[in-house]
């Protein structure tokens, strides 16, 4: 049932995107052209590019801000001074900037934009490429921050587990009952501690729900259940 609803959601999103670009195409091909939609897209593209820049990219940020001057484009449109050929100059600049800031694996996507001629297809391609580059940037930032994330995660789990044990103590309950049972199930005479722990974690992969879940693994429950 969940997969079915996800499929419906995906189809609805695809239809909305098609409608969005159909309206854009109709607007710029109208007589006279309606560029209001295009102005909004210019603004979103500019914001999307700026969001990908790192703090030290100050010079590039300034050049982009000046070259994609939304106020100037708005005035050109308002005064009927915006020509369809202006699309080409702006999109060529955007594609050039994308080629400078994208990761090597995105070079084919950016180069493919140069082969497009329809304004609608170019803008759509730029949006799709920007989405991919935002994902690349998110993955990069996570990778760069991974040591700090792991460190804070460990501290967070320690604090939350300490709070849990304190609450159990106030309730006059054994906060480690499930953990003790879990480990004692694998405690056999003369078995080394490291073997006991290894056997205990092996049990987690195919955990029997008749037993209480070990309290020391409560915060990792969802992750460990996916390993099954």
C-alpha positions in Angstrom: 0.0 0.0 0.0 2.9 2.4 0.9 4.6 1.8 -2.5 1.2 2.4 -4.3 0.8 5.8 -2.6 4.4 6.7 -3.4 3.8 5.8 -7.0 0.8 8.2 -7.1 2.8 11.0 -5.5 5.6 10.5 -8.0 3.1 10.7 -10.9 1.4 13.8 -9.5 4.8 15.5 -9.1 5.8 14.6 -12.7 2.5 16.0 -14.0 2.9 19.2 -12.0 6.4 19.7 -13.5 5.1 19.1 -17.0 2.4 21.7 -16.4 4.9 24.1 -15.1 7.1 24.0 -18.1 4.2 23.9 -20.5 3.0 27.2 -19.1 6.5 28.6 -19.3 6.7 27.6 -23.0 3.3 29.1 -23.8 4.2 32.3 -22.0 7.4 33.0 -23.9 5.9 32.0 -27.2 2.9 34.2 -26.8 2.4 37.3 -29.0 3.6 39.5 -27.3 5.7 37.2 -25.0 4.9 37.1 -21.3 8.2 37.1 -19.4 6.8 37.2 -15.9 7.3 33.5 -15.5 10.8 33.7 -16.9 11.8 36.4 -14.4 10.8 34.2 -11.5 12.9 31.4 -13.0 15.9 33.7 -13.5 15.7 34.6 -9.8 15.4 30.9 -8.7 18.4 29.9 -10.9 20.5 32.8 -9.4 19.6 31.8 -5.9 20.3 28.1 -6.7 23.8 28.9 -8.0 24.6 31.2 -5.1 23.6 28.5 -2.6 26.2 26.2 -4.1 29.1 28.6 -3.5 31.4 28.3 -0.5 32.2 31.3 1.8 35.6 31.8 0.1 34.0 32.2 -3.4 33.5 35.9 -2.8 34.7 37.1 -6.2 32.6 34.6 -8.1 29.6 35.5 -6.0 30.0 39.1 -6.8 30.3 38.5 -10.6 27.2 36.3 -10.6 25.2 38.9 -8.7 26.2 41.6 -11.2 25.8 39.4 -14.3 22.4 38.1 -13.3 20.9 41.4 -12.2 17.3 40.6 -11.6 16.4 44.3 -11.3 17.9 45.0 -14.7 16.1 42.1 -16.3 12.8 43.3 -14.7 13.3 46.8 -16.1 14.1 45.4 -19.6 10.9 43.4 -19.5 8.9 46.3 -18.2 10.2 48.6 -20.9 9.7 46.0 -23.7 13.5 46.0 -24.1 14.0 42.3 -23.4 14.6 40.3 -26.6 14.3 36.5 -26.9 17.9 36.5 -27.9 18.8 37.8 -24.5 17.8 34.3 -23.2 20.9 32.9 -25.0 23.3 35.3 -23.4 22.0 34.7 -19.9 21.8 31.0 -20.2 25.2 30.7 -21.8 26.6 32.6 -18.8 24.7 30.3 -16.3 26.0 27.2 -18.1 29.6 28.5 -18.0 29.3 29.2 -14.2 27.9 25.7 -13.7 30.8 24.2 -15.6 33.2 26.0 -13.2 31.6 25.0 -9.9 30.3 21.5 -10.7 32.1 18.3 -9.7 33.8 16.3 -12.5 31.0 13.7 -12.5 28.5 16.5 -13.6 30.6 17.7 -16.6 28.5 15.5 -19.0 25.3 17.0 -17.6 26.5 20.6 -18.0 28.0 19.9 -21.5 24.7 18.5 -22.6 23.1 21.9 -21.8 25.2 23.5 -24.5 23.5 21.3 -27.2 20.0 22.5 -26.3 18.4 25.2 -28.3 14.8 25.6 -27.0 14.7 28.2 -24.2 12.2 25.9 -22.3 14.5 22.9 -22.6 17.5 24.9 -21.6 15.9 26.3 -18.5 14.5 22.9 -17.6 17.9 21.3 -18.0 19.5 24.0 -15.9 17.0 23.4 -13.1 17.6 19.6 -13.2 21.3 20.0 -13.2 21.1 22.4 -10.3 19.1 19.9 -8.3 21.8 17.3 -8.9 24.6 19.7 -7.9 22.7 20.6 -4.7 22.7 16.9 -3.9 26.4 16.7 -4.6 27.0 19.6 -2.3 25.0 18.1 0.5 26.9 14.8 0.2 30.2 16.8 0.2 29.2 18.7 3.3 28.1 15.6 5.1 31.4 13.8 4.2 33.4 16.8 5.4 31.4 17.0 8.6 31.3 13.3 9.3 34.0 13.3 12.1 32.3 16.1 14.0 28.9 14.4 13.4 30.1 11.1 14.7 31.7 12.8 17.7 28.6 14.7 18.7 26.4 11.6 18.0 28.4 9.6 20.5 28.1 12.4 23.1 24.4 12.7 22.4 23.8 9.0 22.9 25.8 9.0 26.2 23.7 11.9 27.5 20.4 10.4 26.4 21.3 7.0 27.9 22.3 8.6 31.2 19.0 10.4 31.3 17.2 7.1 30.6 19.1 5.3 33.4 18.3 8.1 35.8 14.6 7.9 35.0 14.6 4.2 35.5 16.4 4.5 38.8 13.8 7.1 40.0 11.1 4.6 39.1 12.9 1.9 41.0 13.3 -0.2 37.9 16.3 -1.9 36.3 17.2 0.2 33.4 19.5 -2.4 32.0 17.3 -5.5 32.4 17.0 -6.1 28.6 20.7 -5.6 28.1 21.6 -8.0 30.9 19.3 -10.7 29.5 20.7 -10.1 26.0 24.3 -10.6 27.1 23.6 -13.5 29.6 21.9 -15.5 26.8 25.4 -15.8 25.3 27.4 -16.2 28.4 28.7 -19.7 28.5 31.3 -21.0 30.9 34.9 -20.1 29.8 33.7 -18.0 26.9 35.7 -14.9 26.5 34.0 -11.5 26.8 34.7 -10.5 23.2 33.1 -13.7 22.0 30.0 -13.1 24.2 29.6 -9.6 22.7 30.2 -10.8 19.1 27.5 -13.5 19.6 25.1 -11.0 21.2 25.4 -8.6 18.2 25.0 -11.5 15.8 21.7 -12.2 17.5 20.6 -8.6 16.8 20.6 -9.3 13.0 17.8 -11.8 13.4 16.3 -10.6 16.6 13.6 -12.5 18.4 10.9 -10.1 19.5 10.0 -12.4 22.4 13.0 -10.9 24.2 13.2 -7.2 25.2 15.3 -5.0 23.0 18.7 -4.1 24.7 18.5 -0.7 26.3 22.0 0.2 25.2 20.9 -0.1 21.5 17.6 1.8 21.8 18.8 4.8 19.8 20.1 2.5 17.0 16.9 0.4 16.8 15.7 1.5 13.4 19.2 1.3 11.8 19.8 -2.2 13.2 16.4 -3.4 12.1 17.2 -2.5 8.5 20.1 -4.9 8.6 17.7 -7.8 8.9 
